[in-house]
Amino acid sequence: MKTFVPRDKMSKRARKKLDAQNRTTWAFSPTTKIVKSKKVYDRKKQPRNYEPYDSGGCFLIPYSV
């Protein structure tokens, strides 16, 4: 049975080995899971009511003779 040795009294090599055992790797990248805040201005985002071929600003009045 191994005796308990506090981390403070362990050698540098033993602490490094212990830290490597406790360190885990992620199955996925947690940085890709961040949700963007709705409050932040995004220049690339299109407005909700944007229509690229909207003719609402054109004042063409049909003229009949």
HELIX and SHEET records of a PDB file:
HELIX    1   1 ARG A    7  LYS A    9  5                                   3    
HELIX    2   2 LYS A   12  ASN A   22  1                                  11    
HELIX    3   3 PRO A   30  LYS A   33  5                                   4    
END                                                                             
